């Protein structure tokens, strides 16, 4: 997830880390449960 978020941040310099993570989770809803359960 961090890698996906980093790609979003690289592609859009305006994104904060939180916004990039939110965007990554929107695109990859299957990661969401894992992110929430593991706090990855």
Beta strands, then each sheet from edge to edge (+ up, - down):
end
